[in-house]
Amino acid sequence: MKEHWLNAERLRIYPLALMALYVGWACILVLRAHGGVDASGKPLGFDFIAFWGAARIALGGHPADAYDMQRLLEVERTALPGLGDGPLGPWQYPPTFLLLVLPLGLLPYFLSYFSFIGASFGGFAVVLRRTLAAQGIAPRAAWLPLLGSPAVMVNAFEGQNGFLTAALIGAALLLLQSRPAVAGLLIGALTIKPHLGLLLPLALLCGGCWRALFYAALGAAGFAAGSVAVLGSDTLWAFFERLPLVASWVSEGKMPLAKMPTFFSLGRSLGLPAGAAWLLHGLVAMLAAAVVARVWLGGRSMALRAAALLSGTMLLSPYLYDYDLVWMGLALAWFAGYALRHGWRPWEKELLVLVWLQPGIMALGHYALQFQPAPLLSLAFLLLVLRRAVDRPEAAAGVA
């Protein structure tokens, strides 16, 4: 049989080439910056400045002011000398995340940035390594694809939280069968970005994971109560008051559609009015929920369950960015382990390569094709998982 083009040598060379590209780009950014501020007047690690600014405000004794854009801007501009007069990052996360990032405000901006990215990446790398090891895949073979992944580059350059949320859900999936209470508490911690947890109750119900579901609810409630106790109830109400504004930004196209891998973004990029784009996204979200329920019902393989849940989540919320696609890296790991045990089928490896490249090519695809292609890849992968699950109805939960 002819060897597939994606052999071990190419799995080494391609990530190395991308890593060299990332390092070169990082050097250019640093060399062109002045005092950590780029030519447009924005700080390096731009998105992280909202985390740092909100933490600083909360430590100053008025946490609810983090949701006041003018007050937040005033604090953010103290991060680095030379910041321009343009807008900086808004804070629109729930108080649970503000509680989590609170210590970051104790550090200078860049030390805080590198601490957050380093620690969250370390956690994600450990979870990915254990995911591969649990499926009999040598973790050493995954280090280059991990480090060369566009999702890693996007998160590191933008200073975002994709590593953190992926580490939480990845650890929860690993522990779901052996330590369901701990898995549930980790799922509860995902209230730092609640729109990423919308499919979890459905999956746990369909999988009969009652203990994990109970502890997830307990963990979410306890985490929320803790954030209110530390930060005050005003912070919670400020978060809820901001939600309609964020929703209007999405509907009116004020968010960067090129960075949003959603069917809403696809619809808007094709020229659909907001109502039609919402309808398109809603239909796909219902399809994704139905697929996840189907895969989690009836004793499917844990590898397929995890891959379906992770990829289905990427299709559910209209508020999603390229850095959230770190979750797809875990989905690829689960699916690859399954395919290595049961054999690859035609075009599966090609699709997995495109999904791996997804965070790096979606903006290019958006501008070159004049529409957002990224959600099509997520949907194709989810349907691939469904096909595997339907073809092997005899697979028992927790088996291959």
C-alpha positions in Angstrom: 0.0 0.0 0.0 1.3 3.4 -0.9 2.4 5.5 2.1 0.2 8.4 3.0 1.7 11.8 2.2 1.3 12.9 5.9 4.1 10.7 7.2 6.3 11.1 10.3 8.9 13.2 8.5 6.3 15.8 7.3 4.7 15.8 10.8 8.1 17.0 12.0 9.0 19.4 9.2 5.7 21.3 8.8 5.4 22.3 12.5 9.1 23.3 12.5 8.5 25.6 9.5 5.6 27.2 11.2 7.5 27.6 14.5 10.3 29.4 12.5 7.6 31.7 11.0 6.2 32.5 14.5 9.6 33.2 15.9 10.4 35.5 13.0 7.2 37.3 13.3 7.6 37.7 17.1 11.1 39.2 16.5 9.7 41.6 14.0 7.0 42.7 16.4 9.5 43.2 19.2 12.0 45.1 17.0 9.3 47.4 15.6 7.8 48.1 19.0 8.9 50.9 21.3 8.7 50.2 25.0 6.4 47.3 24.3 4.0 49.4 22.2 3.6 48.7 18.5 3.4 51.2 15.7 -0.4 51.5 16.0 -0.1 52.4 19.7 -1.3 49.1 21.0 0.6 46.9 23.6 2.2 43.6 22.6 -0.2 40.9 23.8 -3.0 43.3 23.1 -6.0 41.3 24.5 -4.3 40.6 27.8 -4.3 44.3 28.8 -8.1 43.9 29.6 -7.2 41.1 32.1 -4.5 43.2 33.7 -6.5 46.4 33.8 -9.6 44.7 35.3 -7.5 43.0 38.0 -5.8 46.3 38.9 -9.2 48.0 39.3 -10.5 45.1 41.4 -7.5 45.2 43.6 -8.1 49.0 44.0 -11.3 48.2 45.8 -14.0 48.9 43.1 -14.3 45.7 41.1 -17.5 46.7 39.3 -15.6 49.6 37.7 -13.9 47.0 35.5 -17.1 47.0 33.4 -16.9 50.8 33.0 -15.0 51.3 29.8 -13.8 54.8 30.6 -12.4 53.8 33.9 -10.9 50.6 32.4 -9.2 52.7 29.7 -7.7 55.0 32.4 -6.1 52.1 34.2 -5.0 50.2 31.0 -3.1 53.3 29.9 -0.9 53.0 33.0 0.4 49.7 31.8 3.1 51.0 29.5 4.3 54.5 28.5 3.6 55.4 25.0 0.2 53.7 24.6 -1.8 55.5 21.9 -5.1 57.3 22.3 -7.1 54.5 20.5 -9.4 52.1 22.2 -7.9 49.2 24.2 -9.4 45.9 25.3 -12.9 45.9 27.0 -13.7 43.7 30.0 -16.8 41.6 29.4 -16.1 38.4 31.4 -18.1 37.3 34.4 -16.9 37.9 38.0 -15.7 34.3 38.2 -12.9 35.1 35.7 -12.2 38.4 37.4 -11.6 36.5 40.7 -9.3 34.1 38.9 -7.1 36.8 37.3 -7.0 39.0 40.4 -3.4 38.1 41.3 -2.3 39.2 37.8 -2.9 42.8 38.8 -0.1 42.6 41.4 2.5 42.4 38.7 3.8 44.8 36.0 2.1 44.3 32.7 4.7 42.2 30.8 5.6 40.0 33.8 1.9 39.5 34.4 1.4 38.6 30.7 4.2 36.1 30.5 3.1 34.5 33.8 -0.4 34.0 32.6 0.5 32.7 29.2 3.3 30.5 30.5 1.2 28.9 33.3 -1.9 28.4 31.2 0.1 26.9 28.3 1.9 24.6 30.8 -1.5 23.4 32.1 -2.8 22.8 28.6 0.4 21.0 27.5 0.2 18.6 30.5 -3.5 17.9 29.8 -2.8 17.2 26.1 0.2 14.9 27.0 -2.0 12.9 29.3 -4.8 12.7 26.8 -2.4 11.2 24.2 -0.8 8.9 26.8 -4.2 7.6 27.8 -4.8 6.5 24.3 -1.5 4.8 23.8 0.1 7.6 21.7 3.7 8.5 22.5 3.4 12.1 23.8 6.9 12.9 22.3 5.4 12.6 18.8 3.0 15.4 19.6 5.3 18.1 20.9 6.2 19.6 17.5 2.6 19.6 16.2 1.6 21.3 19.5 4.3 24.0 19.5 3.8 24.6 15.8 0.0 24.8 16.1 -1.5 28.1 14.9 -3.9 28.0 17.9 -0.8 28.2 20.2 0.5 31.1 18.2 -2.8 33.0 18.3 -3.2 32.6 22.1 0.4 33.5 22.9 0.6 36.5 20.6 -2.8 37.9 21.7 -2.5 37.1 25.4 -5.7 35.2 25.5 -7.3 32.5 27.7 -7.8 29.6 25.2 -5.1 27.5 27.0 -6.8 27.9 30.3 -10.3 26.9 29.2 -8.9 24.0 27.1 -6.9 22.8 30.1 -10.1 22.8 32.2 -12.3 20.9 29.8 -9.5 18.6 28.8 -8.7 17.6 32.4 -12.5 17.1 33.1 -12.8 14.7 30.1 -9.8 12.7 31.2 -11.2 12.4 34.8 -14.8 11.9 33.9 -14.9 8.2 34.4 -12.3 7.6 37.1 -12.9 10.7 39.2 -16.3 12.2 38.3 -16.5 14.5 41.2 -13.3 16.2 40.3 -14.3 16.3 36.7 -17.6 18.0 37.7 -15.8 20.7 39.7 -13.5 21.4 36.7 -16.5 21.8 34.5 -18.0 24.1 37.1 -14.9 26.3 36.8 -15.7 26.9 33.1 -18.2 29.5 34.3 -15.2 31.8 33.7 -16.6 31.6 30.1 -20.1 30.3 30.5 -20.9 30.2 26.7 -18.3 27.5 26.3 -20.2 25.2 28.7 -23.6 25.3 27.1 -23.3 21.7 25.7 -21.9 20.2 28.8 -25.1 19.5 30.7 -26.6 17.9 27.6 -23.6 15.7 27.1 -23.5 14.6 30.8 -27.2 13.9 30.8 -27.0 11.8 27.7 -24.0 10.0 29.0 -25.6 9.2 32.3 -22.8 11.1 34.2 -25.0 12.0 37.1 -22.3 12.4 39.7 -20.2 14.7 37.5 -23.3 16.7 36.6 -24.1 17.2 40.3 -20.6 18.4 41.1 -20.5 20.6 38.1 -23.6 22.4 39.3 -22.2 22.5 42.8 -18.8 23.8 41.6 -20.4 26.5 39.4 -22.6 27.7 42.2 -19.8 27.7 44.7 -17.4 29.5 42.3 -20.1 32.2 41.6 -20.8 32.6 45.3 -17.1 33.0 46.0 -16.7 35.6 43.4 -19.7 37.6 44.8 -18.3 37.2 48.3 -14.9 38.6 47.3 -15.9 41.1 44.6 -19.4 42.1 45.7 -22.8 41.7 44.1 -22.4 45.0 42.2 -19.8 43.2 40.0 -22.3 40.5 39.1 -25.0 43.0 38.1 -22.5 45.1 36.1 -21.7 42.0 34.1 -25.3 41.2 33.4 -25.9 44.9 32.4 -23.1 44.6 29.9 -24.4 41.5 28.1 -26.9 43.3 25.9 -24.2 45.7 24.7 -22.0 42.8 23.7 -24.9 41.1 21.9 -25.5 44.3 20.0 -21.9 44.5 19.0 -22.1 41.0 17.6 -25.4 41.7 15.7 -24.2 44.9 14.2 -20.9 43.5 12.9 -18.8 45.6 15.3 -16.8 42.5 16.2 -14.0 41.4 13.9 -15.8 38.8 11.8 -12.5 37.6 10.3 -11.5 36.3 13.8 -14.9 34.7 14.6 -15.2 31.0 13.5 -19.0 30.9 13.7 -21.9 30.4 11.3 -23.2 33.8 12.3 -19.9 35.3 11.1 -20.2 33.2 7.9 -23.7 34.5 7.3 -22.7 38.1 7.8 -19.6 37.8 5.6 -21.9 36.5 2.8 -24.0 39.6 3.1 -26.9 38.1 5.0 -28.9 40.5 7.3 -28.4 40.0 11.0 -31.7 38.1 11.4 -30.9 35.6 8.7 -27.4 35.1 10.1 -28.8 34.4 13.5 -31.2 31.9 12.0 -28.4 30.1 10.1 -26.3 30.0 13.3 -29.2 28.7 15.3 -30.0 25.9 12.9 -26.3 24.7 13.0 -26.2 25.0 16.8 -29.3 22.8 17.0 -27.6 20.3 14.7 -24.5 20.3 16.7 -26.4 19.7 19.9 -28.3 16.8 18.3 -25.0 15.3 17.1 -23.4 15.6 20.6 -26.5 14.0 22.2 -26.4 11.1 19.6 -22.8 10.4 20.2 -23.1 10.5 24.0 -26.1 8.3 24.1 -25.8 4.5 23.8 -22.4 3.8 25.2 -20.1 5.4 22.6 -16.3 5.4 22.8 -15.0 8.1 25.2 -12.7 9.3 22.4 -15.6 9.9 20.1 -17.6 11.5 22.9 -14.8 13.9 23.8 -14.2 14.8 20.1 -17.9 15.4 19.5 -18.3 17.6 22.6 -15.2 19.7 21.9 -16.0 20.3 18.3 -19.7 20.7 18.9 -19.0 23.5 21.4 -17.2 25.4 18.7 -20.5 25.5 16.8 -22.8 26.5 19.5 -22.1 30.1 20.6 -22.1 33.0 18.1 -19.5 34.7 20.4 -16.4 32.8 19.6 -12.9 33.7 18.5 -9.9 32.1 16.9 -8.1 31.6 20.2 -11.0 29.4 21.5 -10.1 26.9 18.8 -7.4 25.5 21.1 -10.3 23.2 22.1 -10.1 21.7 18.6 -6.5 20.7 19.3 -7.8 18.4 22.0 -10.6 17.1 19.7 -7.9 16.2 17.2 -5.9 14.4 19.8 -8.9 12.3 20.9 -9.9 11.5 17.3 -6.4 10.7 16.2 -6.1 8.2 19.0 -9.3 6.5 18.0 -8.3 6.4 14.3 -4.9 4.9 15.1 -6.6 2.1 16.9 -9.4 1.5 14.3 -7.7 2.6 11.1 -7.8 5.8 9.1 -10.3 6.3 6.4 -9.8 8.3 3.1 -9.5 12.1 3.6 -9.7 12.0 7.4 -6.0 13.1 7.8 -6.5 15.9 5.3 -9.5 17.2 7.2 -7.5 17.0 10.5 -4.7 19.0 8.9 -7.1 21.7 7.8 -8.7 21.8 11.3 -5.2 22.1 12.8 -4.4 25.0 10.5 -7.8 26.6 11.1 -6.9 29.4 13.6 -4.0 30.5 11.3 -5.8 30.5 8.0 -9.3 31.7 8.9 -8.5 35.4 8.6 -6.7 34.8 5.3 -9.6 32.7 4.0 -12.1 35.4 5.1 -10.4 38.1 3.1 -9.4 35.9 0.1 -12.7 34.2 -0.3 -14.9 37.1 1.0 -16.6 34.8 3.5 -15.6 33.1 6.7 -14.8 29.4 6.0 -13.6 28.3 9.5 -17.0 27.1 10.8 -17.4 24.8 7.8 -14.3 22.9 9.0 -15.6 22.6 12.5 -18.9 21.2 11.2 -17.1 18.8 8.8 -15.1 17.5 11.7 -18.2 17.0 13.9 -19.9 15.1 11.1 -16.8 13.0 10.7 -17.0 12.0 14.4 -20.7 11.3 14.0 -20.0 9.0 11.1 -17.5 7.0 13.1 -19.9 6.8 16.1 -22.8 5.5 13.9 -20.5 3.0 12.1 -19.4 1.5 15.4 -22.5 1.3 17.6 -21.0 -1.6 19.5 -18.3 0.5 21.1 -18.8 0.7 24.8 -18.3 3.8 26.9 -14.7 4.1 27.9 -13.5 1.7 25.3 -11.3 2.9 22.4 
